[in-house]
Amino acid sequence: MTTFMNWKTFTFGHEVDRKSLTDSLIKIEAYKEAALNLVLPPVWSEQLDRLNRVRAIRGTTALEGNRLSEAEVSQQMKQLDNQAAGDSPDKMTKEQLQIRNAGMAQAWVRRRFIPGSPPLTAEDILKMHRMITQGSDTANNEPGRWRTHPVQVGSKDLGGVHVGAPYADVPRLMNECVEAINSLRGREHAVIRALVAHFFIVTIHPFGDGNGRVSRLVEAGLLFREGYNVHGFYGLSNYFYQNEKRYKTLLQACRSRHPFDLTPFVLFGVEGFAHELKGINNFIKTKLNRLVYRDAMVRALDERVGSRRRLLNRREYSLLDFLLRETEPIDPFSEKPSRTINLSDFRGSPYVQGAYDDVTSRTFVRELVRLSNMGFITFKRNEAAKDWLVEIDFRAVGKY
Protein backbone atom coordinates (compact mmCIF):
# COMPACT_ATOMS: atom_id res chain seq x y z
CA MET A 1 0.00 0.00 0.00
CA THR A 2 1.26 3.48 -0.90
CA THR A 3 0.44 6.38 1.43
CA PHE A 4 -0.47 9.54 -0.50
CA MET A 5 -0.77 12.59 1.71
CA ASN A 6 -2.62 15.75 0.78
CA TRP A 7 0.36 18.02 1.21
CA LYS A 8 -1.68 21.11 0.25
CA THR A 9 -3.80 20.75 3.42
CA PHE A 10 -1.04 19.21 5.54
CA THR A 11 -0.63 20.53 9.09
CA PHE A 12 1.45 19.53 12.09
CA GLY A 13 -1.66 18.66 14.06
CA HIS A 14 -1.32 15.38 15.94
CA GLU A 15 -2.74 13.40 18.82
CA VAL A 16 -0.98 11.49 21.58
CA ASP A 17 -2.77 9.45 24.24
CA ARG A 18 -0.78 10.61 27.25
CA LYS A 19 -2.48 8.22 29.68
CA SER A 20 -0.94 5.27 27.87
CA LEU A 21 2.50 6.87 28.31
CA THR A 22 2.28 7.58 32.04
CA ASP A 23 3.99 4.44 33.35
CA SER A 24 6.95 4.72 30.98
CA LEU A 25 7.36 8.47 31.60
CA ILE A 26 7.42 7.85 35.36
CA LYS A 27 10.14 5.21 34.82
CA ILE A 28 12.14 7.64 32.69
CA GLU A 29 12.09 10.31 35.41
CA ALA A 30 12.97 7.75 38.10
CA TYR A 31 15.88 6.28 36.13
CA LYS A 32 17.09 9.75 35.21
CA GLU A 33 17.11 10.99 38.81
CA ALA A 34 18.70 7.78 40.10
CA ALA A 35 21.57 8.13 37.64
CA LEU A 36 22.03 11.88 38.11
CA ASN A 37 22.23 11.53 41.89
CA LEU A 38 25.39 9.45 41.57
CA VAL A 39 28.81 11.01 41.08
CA LEU A 40 30.82 8.61 38.93
CA PRO A 41 34.60 8.23 38.73
CA PRO A 42 35.86 9.86 35.50
CA VAL A 43 36.91 6.51 34.04
CA TRP A 44 33.35 5.13 34.46
CA SER A 45 31.81 8.24 32.91
CA GLU A 46 34.20 8.06 29.96
CA GLN A 47 33.49 4.36 29.41
CA LEU A 48 29.74 4.89 29.64
CA ASP A 49 29.83 7.84 27.26
CA ARG A 50 31.92 5.95 24.71
CA LEU A 51 29.73 2.85 24.85
CA ASN A 52 26.60 4.90 24.28
CA ARG A 53 28.09 6.99 21.50
CA VAL A 54 29.31 3.89 19.67
CA ARG A 55 25.95 2.14 20.06
CA ALA A 56 24.10 5.23 18.82
CA ILE A 57 26.30 5.60 15.74
CA ARG A 58 26.30 1.91 14.95
CA GLY A 59 22.50 1.79 15.37
CA THR A 60 21.66 4.81 13.23
CA THR A 61 23.97 3.77 10.37
CA ALA A 62 23.01 0.09 10.53
CA LEU A 63 19.37 1.10 10.06
CA GLU A 64 20.48 2.49 6.68
CA GLY A 65 22.28 -0.72 5.70
CA ASN A 66 25.81 -0.05 7.02
CA ARG A 67 27.33 -3.45 7.80
CA LEU A 68 30.26 -2.39 10.01
CA SER A 69 30.31 -4.19 13.36
CA GLU A 70 30.20 -2.44 16.71
CA ALA A 71 33.92 -3.18 17.14
CA GLU A 72 34.71 -1.57 13.78
CA VAL A 73 32.57 1.44 14.66
CA SER A 74 34.40 1.73 17.97
CA GLN A 75 37.75 1.74 16.18
CA GLN A 76 36.59 4.47 13.81
CA MET A 77 35.38 6.52 16.77
CA LYS A 78 38.68 6.05 18.58
CA GLN A 79 40.58 7.42 15.61
CA LEU A 80 38.23 10.37 15.43
CA ASP A 81 38.50 11.13 19.16
CA ASN A 82 42.28 10.89 19.07
CA GLN A 83 42.36 13.02 15.92
CA ALA A 84 44.57 10.38 14.39
CA ALA A 85 45.49 10.77 10.78
CA GLY A 86 43.97 7.45 9.79
CA ASP A 87 42.95 6.99 6.19
CA SER A 88 42.19 10.05 4.13
CA PRO A 89 38.52 10.30 3.10
CA ASP A 90 39.26 9.24 -0.47
CA LYS A 91 40.69 5.96 0.84
CA MET A 92 37.70 5.17 3.05
CA THR A 93 34.85 2.92 2.04
CA LYS A 94 31.34 4.36 1.95
CA GLU A 95 30.57 2.56 5.23
CA GLN A 96 33.65 4.00 6.95
CA LEU A 97 32.78 7.49 5.74
CA GLN A 98 29.26 7.15 7.11
CA ILE A 99 30.66 6.25 10.54
CA ARG A 100 33.18 9.08 10.43
CA ASN A 101 30.50 11.55 9.38
CA ALA A 102 28.03 10.34 12.01
CA GLY A 103 30.70 10.70 14.70
CA MET A 104 31.58 14.25 13.66
CA ALA A 105 27.91 15.24 13.45
CA GLN A 106 27.22 13.70 16.85
CA ALA A 107 30.12 15.65 18.37
CA TRP A 108 28.80 18.89 16.85
CA VAL A 109 25.26 18.26 18.12
CA ARG A 110 26.66 17.63 21.59
CA ARG A 111 28.32 21.06 21.56
CA ARG A 112 25.38 22.84 19.91
CA PHE A 113 22.56 21.49 22.09
CA ILE A 114 23.93 21.91 25.59
CA PRO A 115 21.23 22.70 28.18
CA GLY A 116 20.17 26.34 27.84
CA SER A 117 21.30 26.64 24.22
CA PRO A 118 19.12 28.41 21.59
CA PRO A 119 16.17 26.49 20.12
CA LEU A 120 16.43 24.24 17.07
CA THR A 121 16.61 25.99 13.68
CA ALA A 122 16.24 24.86 10.07
CA GLU A 123 19.90 25.82 9.60
CA ASP A 124 20.84 23.32 12.35
CA ILE A 125 19.08 20.56 10.45
CA LEU A 126 20.82 21.49 7.20
CA LYS A 127 24.19 21.49 8.96
CA MET A 128 23.53 18.05 10.46
CA HIS A 129 22.65 16.75 7.01
CA ARG A 130 25.78 18.24 5.44
CA MET A 131 27.98 16.64 8.10
CA ILE A 132 26.21 13.28 7.95
CA THR A 133 26.21 12.80 4.18
CA GLN A 134 29.33 14.65 3.01
CA GLY A 135 31.15 12.37 0.58
CA SER A 136 29.32 9.18 1.58
CA ASP A 137 25.80 9.56 0.18
CA THR A 138 26.10 10.94 -3.32
CA ALA A 139 23.19 9.41 -5.26
CA ASN A 140 20.42 12.02 -5.69
CA ASN A 141 21.65 13.88 -2.63
CA GLU A 142 23.29 17.25 -2.04
CA PRO A 143 24.81 17.53 1.46
CA GLY A 144 23.26 20.42 3.37
CA ARG A 145 20.57 21.14 0.77
CA TRP A 146 16.86 20.42 0.66
CA ARG A 147 15.69 17.77 -1.78
CA THR A 148 14.97 18.87 -5.37
CA HIS A 149 13.26 15.74 -6.71
CA PRO A 150 10.28 13.51 -5.82
CA VAL A 151 10.88 10.63 -3.43
CA GLN A 152 9.12 7.61 -1.99
CA VAL A 153 10.40 5.21 0.66
CA GLY A 154 9.36 2.02 2.39
CA SER A 155 8.19 -1.40 1.23
CA LYS A 156 5.21 -3.70 1.51
CA ASP A 157 6.76 -5.78 4.31
CA LEU A 158 7.36 -2.61 6.36
CA GLY A 159 3.78 -1.37 6.17
CA GLY A 160 3.76 0.17 2.71
CA VAL A 161 5.33 2.93 0.67
CA HIS A 162 5.39 6.57 1.79
CA VAL A 163 5.56 9.47 -0.68
CA GLY A 164 7.53 12.40 0.72
CA ALA A 165 6.45 16.02 0.49
CA PRO A 166 6.64 17.73 -2.93
CA TYR A 167 10.16 19.07 -3.20
CA ALA A 168 8.96 22.59 -3.99
CA ASP A 169 7.20 22.68 -0.59
CA VAL A 170 10.10 21.26 1.45
CA PRO A 171 11.73 24.60 2.50
CA ARG A 172 8.41 26.03 3.70
CA LEU A 173 7.38 22.79 5.44
CA MET A 174 10.70 22.46 7.24
CA ASN A 175 10.53 26.02 8.56
CA GLU A 176 7.01 25.30 9.78
CA CYS A 177 8.20 21.99 11.22
CA VAL A 178 10.88 23.71 13.30
CA GLU A 179 8.32 26.26 14.56
CA ALA A 180 5.93 23.45 15.51
CA ILE A 181 8.66 21.51 17.35
CA ASN A 182 9.82 24.57 19.29
CA SER A 183 6.24 25.54 20.17
CA LEU A 184 5.85 22.22 22.05
CA ARG A 185 8.57 23.10 24.56
CA GLY A 186 7.01 23.58 27.97
CA ARG A 187 3.71 22.11 26.75
CA GLU A 188 4.90 18.58 26.08
CA HIS A 189 7.24 16.18 27.87
CA ALA A 190 10.75 16.43 26.40
CA VAL A 191 10.85 12.80 25.27
CA ILE A 192 7.46 13.09 23.54
CA ARG A 193 8.56 16.31 21.82
CA ALA A 194 11.78 14.69 20.56
CA LEU A 195 9.83 11.75 19.12
CA VAL A 196 7.26 14.04 17.50
CA ALA A 197 10.15 15.96 15.87
CA HIS A 198 11.61 12.68 14.63
CA PHE A 199 8.27 11.66 13.10
CA PHE A 200 7.61 14.91 11.24
CA ILE A 201 11.13 15.30 9.83
CA VAL A 202 11.27 11.77 8.48
CA THR A 203 7.69 12.10 7.15
CA ILE A 204 8.45 15.28 5.19
CA HIS A 205 11.62 13.50 4.02
CA PRO A 206 13.41 16.75 3.17
CA PHE A 207 16.65 15.29 1.80
CA GLY A 208 17.76 13.04 -1.01
CA ASP A 209 19.43 10.71 1.52
CA GLY A 210 20.22 10.64 5.24
CA ASN A 211 16.68 11.52 6.41
CA GLY A 212 16.55 8.82 9.06
CA ARG A 213 19.98 9.67 10.43
CA VAL A 214 19.12 13.38 10.58
CA SER A 215 15.77 12.80 12.30
CA ARG A 216 17.36 10.52 14.90
CA LEU A 217 20.15 13.04 15.51
CA VAL A 218 17.66 15.89 15.94
CA GLU A 219 15.80 13.70 18.43
CA ALA A 220 19.03 13.01 20.36
CA GLY A 221 19.96 16.70 20.31
CA LEU A 222 16.60 17.76 21.74
CA LEU A 223 16.92 15.18 24.52
CA PHE A 224 20.45 16.34 25.29
CA ARG A 225 19.34 19.97 25.44
CA GLU A 226 16.66 19.10 28.01
CA GLY A 227 19.11 17.20 30.23
CA TYR A 228 17.91 13.68 29.45
CA ASN A 229 21.31 12.31 28.43
CA VAL A 230 22.64 11.43 31.88
CA HIS A 231 26.36 10.63 32.14
CA GLY A 232 27.06 10.97 28.43
CA PHE A 233 25.49 11.42 25.02
CA TYR A 234 23.15 8.84 23.55
CA GLY A 235 19.77 8.42 21.93
CA LEU A 236 17.30 5.86 20.71
CA SER A 237 19.15 4.75 17.58
CA ASN A 238 20.41 1.50 19.10
CA TYR A 239 16.93 0.64 20.39
CA PHE A 240 15.41 1.40 17.00
CA TYR A 241 18.01 -0.80 15.33
CA GLN A 242 17.33 -3.68 17.73
CA ASN A 243 13.63 -3.34 16.88
CA GLU A 244 14.01 -2.26 13.25
CA LYS A 245 10.87 -3.74 11.72
CA ARG A 246 8.62 -2.43 14.47
CA TYR A 247 10.25 0.98 14.27
CA LYS A 248 9.69 1.33 10.53
CA THR A 249 6.18 -0.17 10.46
CA LEU A 250 5.02 2.09 13.30
CA LEU A 251 6.27 5.18 11.49
CA GLN A 252 4.31 4.13 8.42
CA ALA A 253 1.19 3.18 10.41
CA CYS A 254 1.08 6.60 12.08
CA ARG A 255 0.96 8.28 8.67
CA SER A 256 -2.30 6.52 7.77
CA ARG A 257 -4.61 9.36 8.85
CA HIS A 258 -4.40 13.09 9.32
CA PRO A 259 -4.37 14.69 11.90
CA PHE A 260 -1.87 12.04 12.88
CA ASP A 261 -2.38 9.72 15.83
CA LEU A 262 1.22 9.38 16.97
CA THR A 263 0.44 7.32 20.07
CA PRO A 264 1.80 3.97 18.77
CA PHE A 265 5.15 5.42 17.65
CA VAL A 266 5.56 7.71 20.66
CA LEU A 267 4.67 4.89 23.07
CA PHE A 268 7.23 2.66 21.37
CA GLY A 269 9.87 5.38 21.66
CA VAL A 270 9.05 6.29 25.27
CA GLU A 271 9.26 2.62 26.27
CA GLY A 272 12.56 2.42 24.43
CA PHE A 273 13.99 5.45 26.19
CA ALA A 274 12.95 4.03 29.57
CA HIS A 275 14.74 0.83 28.55
CA GLU A 276 17.88 2.79 27.58
CA LEU A 277 17.93 4.71 30.88
CA LYS A 278 17.43 1.47 32.77
CA GLY A 279 20.51 0.16 30.96
CA ILE A 280 22.50 3.18 32.18
CA ASN A 281 21.44 2.40 35.74
CA ASN A 282 22.34 -1.27 35.23
CA PHE A 283 25.82 -0.22 34.09
CA ILE A 284 26.31 1.90 37.22
CA LYS A 285 24.84 -0.78 39.50
CA THR A 286 27.16 -3.41 38.05
CA LYS A 287 30.21 -1.20 38.53
CA LEU A 288 29.24 -0.40 42.12
CA ASN A 289 28.41 -4.01 43.02
CA ARG A 290 31.73 -5.24 41.75
CA LEU A 291 33.62 -2.38 43.40
CA VAL A 292 32.15 -2.94 46.86
CA TYR A 293 32.56 -6.71 46.46
CA ARG A 294 36.26 -6.17 45.84
CA ASP A 295 36.42 -3.97 48.94
CA ALA A 296 34.83 -6.82 50.93
CA MET A 297 37.54 -9.15 49.60
CA VAL A 298 40.26 -6.74 50.74
CA ARG A 299 38.71 -6.44 54.22
CA ALA A 300 38.50 -10.23 54.52
CA LEU A 301 42.13 -10.56 53.41
CA ASP A 302 43.24 -7.98 56.01
CA GLU A 303 41.21 -9.47 58.88
CA ARG A 304 43.24 -11.75 61.14
CA VAL A 305 41.53 -14.74 62.76
CA GLY A 306 44.66 -16.11 64.39
CA SER A 307 48.33 -15.46 64.77
CA ARG A 308 49.12 -17.04 61.42
CA ARG A 309 45.77 -16.99 59.64
CA ARG A 310 43.58 -14.44 57.92
CA LEU A 311 39.90 -14.67 57.11
CA LEU A 312 40.86 -15.07 53.44
CA ASN A 313 44.27 -16.44 52.57
CA ARG A 314 46.20 -14.94 49.67
CA ARG A 315 45.36 -17.81 47.30
CA GLU A 316 41.64 -17.59 48.07
CA TYR A 317 41.73 -13.85 47.51
CA SER A 318 43.47 -14.30 44.17
CA LEU A 319 40.96 -16.98 43.19
CA LEU A 320 38.07 -14.58 43.86
CA ASP A 321 39.88 -11.82 41.99
CA PHE A 322 40.23 -14.09 38.96
CA LEU A 323 36.56 -15.17 39.19
CA LEU A 324 35.44 -11.55 39.43
CA ARG A 325 37.26 -10.73 36.21
CA GLU A 326 36.06 -13.87 34.41
CA THR A 327 32.40 -13.20 35.21
CA GLU A 328 32.32 -9.59 33.99
CA PRO A 329 29.06 -9.19 31.99
CA ILE A 330 29.50 -9.35 28.21
CA ASP A 331 26.74 -6.75 27.87
CA PRO A 332 27.73 -3.84 30.16
CA PHE A 333 24.06 -2.75 30.30
CA SER A 334 22.78 -6.16 31.43
CA GLU A 335 20.52 -6.39 34.48
CA LYS A 336 22.74 -9.11 35.93
CA PRO A 337 25.97 -7.73 37.43
CA SER A 338 27.79 -11.01 36.85
CA ARG A 339 27.92 -14.07 34.62
CA THR A 340 28.15 -17.69 35.72
CA ILE A 341 31.01 -20.00 34.77
CA ASN A 342 31.01 -23.80 34.54
CA LEU A 343 33.01 -25.38 37.35
CA SER A 344 34.89 -27.59 34.88
CA ASP A 345 35.90 -24.54 32.81
CA PHE A 346 36.89 -22.66 35.95
CA ARG A 347 38.94 -25.55 37.28
CA GLY A 348 40.59 -26.16 33.91
CA SER A 349 41.55 -22.53 33.34
CA PRO A 350 45.28 -21.77 33.00
CA TYR A 351 45.11 -19.48 36.04
CA VAL A 352 43.65 -22.12 38.39
CA GLN A 353 45.98 -24.80 37.00
CA GLY A 354 48.97 -22.58 37.73
CA ALA A 355 47.79 -21.30 41.12
CA TYR A 356 47.13 -24.80 42.45
CA ASP A 357 49.99 -26.57 40.69
CA ASP A 358 51.95 -27.21 43.87
CA VAL A 359 49.03 -28.50 46.00
CA THR A 360 46.57 -31.38 45.72
CA SER A 361 43.25 -31.06 43.91
CA ARG A 362 41.56 -31.50 47.29
CA THR A 363 42.98 -28.13 48.33
CA PHE A 364 41.25 -26.39 45.44
CA VAL A 365 37.94 -28.10 46.26
CA ARG A 366 38.30 -27.35 49.97
CA GLU A 367 39.00 -23.66 49.40
CA LEU A 368 36.17 -23.36 46.89
CA VAL A 369 33.75 -24.91 49.38
CA ARG A 370 35.05 -22.58 52.09
CA LEU A 371 34.43 -19.56 49.86
CA SER A 372 30.89 -20.83 49.33
CA ASN A 373 30.34 -21.32 53.07
CA MET A 374 31.63 -17.81 53.70
CA GLY A 375 29.11 -16.46 51.19
CA PHE A 376 31.52 -15.16 48.55
CA ILE A 377 30.30 -17.54 45.83
CA THR A 378 27.35 -19.81 45.11
CA PHE A 379 26.94 -23.08 43.20
CA LYS A 380 24.02 -24.04 41.02
CA ARG A 381 23.54 -27.30 39.17
CA ASN A 382 23.62 -27.11 35.36
CA GLU A 383 21.73 -30.27 34.49
CA ALA A 384 22.04 -29.78 30.76
CA ALA A 385 25.84 -29.72 30.96
CA LYS A 386 26.01 -32.17 33.88
CA ASP A 387 28.15 -29.59 35.63
CA TRP A 388 28.03 -27.00 38.39
CA LEU A 389 27.79 -23.26 37.76
CA VAL A 390 29.96 -20.97 39.88
CA GLU A 391 28.68 -17.45 40.51
CA ILE A 392 29.76 -14.40 42.50
CA ASP A 393 27.46 -13.79 45.48
CA PHE A 394 27.25 -10.04 46.01
CA ARG A 395 25.51 -10.50 49.36
CA ALA A 396 29.02 -10.97 50.74
CA VAL A 397 29.40 -7.19 50.87
CA GLY A 398 26.97 -7.11 53.79
CA LYS A 399 29.00 -9.65 55.75
CA TYR A 400 32.55 -8.38 55.54
Stockholm file with secondary structure:
# STOCKHOLM 1.0

chainA/1-400         MTTFMNWKTFTFGHEVDRKSLTDSLIKIEAYKEAALNLVLPPVWSEQLDRLNRVRAIRGTTALEGNRLSEAEVSQQMKQLDNQAAGDSPDKMTKEQLQIRNAGMAQAWVRRRFIPGSPPLTAEDILKMHRMITQGSDTANNEPGRWRTHPVQVGSKDLGGVHVGAPYADVPRLMNECVEAINSLRGREHAVIRALVAHFFIVTIHPFGDGNGRVSRLVEAGLLFREGYNVHGFYGLSNYFYQNEKRYKTLLQACRSRHPFDLTPFVLFGVEGFAHELKGINNFIKTKLNRLVYRDAMVRALDERVGSRRRLLNRREYSLLDFLLRETEPIDPFSEKPSRTINLSDFRGSPYVQGAYDDVTSRTFVRELVRLSNMGFITFKRNEAAKDWLVEIDFRAVGKY
#=GR chainA/1-400 SS CEECCCTTSCCCCEECCGGGGHHHHHHHHHHHHHHHTSCCCHHHHHHHHHHHHHHHHHHHHHTTTCCCCHHHHHHHHHHHHTTCCCSCGGGSCHHHHHHHHHHHHHHHHHHHTCTTCCCCCHHHHHHHHHHHHTTTCCTTCCTTSCCCSCCEEEEGGGTEEEECCCGGGHHHHHHHHHHHHHHTBTTBCHHHHHHHHHHHHHHHCCSSSCHHHHHHHHHHHHHHHTTCCTTSCCCSHHHHHHTHHHHHHHHHHTTSSSSEECHHHHHHHHHHHHHHHHHHHHHHHHHHHHHHHHHHHHHHHHCBSSSSCBSSCHHHHHHHHHHHHHTCCSSTTCSSSCCCEEHHHHHTSHHHHHHTTTSCHHHHHHHHHHHHHHTSEEEEEETTTTEEEEEECGGGGGTC
#=GC SS_cons         CEECCCTTSCCCCEECCGGGGHHHHHHHHHHHHHHHTSCCCHHHHHHHHHHHHHHHHHHHHHTTTCCCCHHHHHHHHHHHHTTCCCSCGGGSCHHHHHHHHHHHHHHHHHHHTCTTCCCCCHHHHHHHHHHHHTTTCCTTCCTTSCCCSCCEEEEGGGTEEEECCCGGGHHHHHHHHHHHHHHTBTTBCHHHHHHHHHHHHHHHCCSSSCHHHHHHHHHHHHHHHTTCCTTSCCCSHHHHHHTHHHHHHHHHHTTSSSSEECHHHHHHHHHHHHHHHHHHHHHHHHHHHHHHHHHHHHHHHHCBSSSSCBSSCHHHHHHHHHHHHHTCCSSTTCSSSCCCEEHHHHHTSHHHHHHTTTSCHHHHHHHHHHHHHHTSEEEEEETTTTEEEEEECGGGGGTC
//
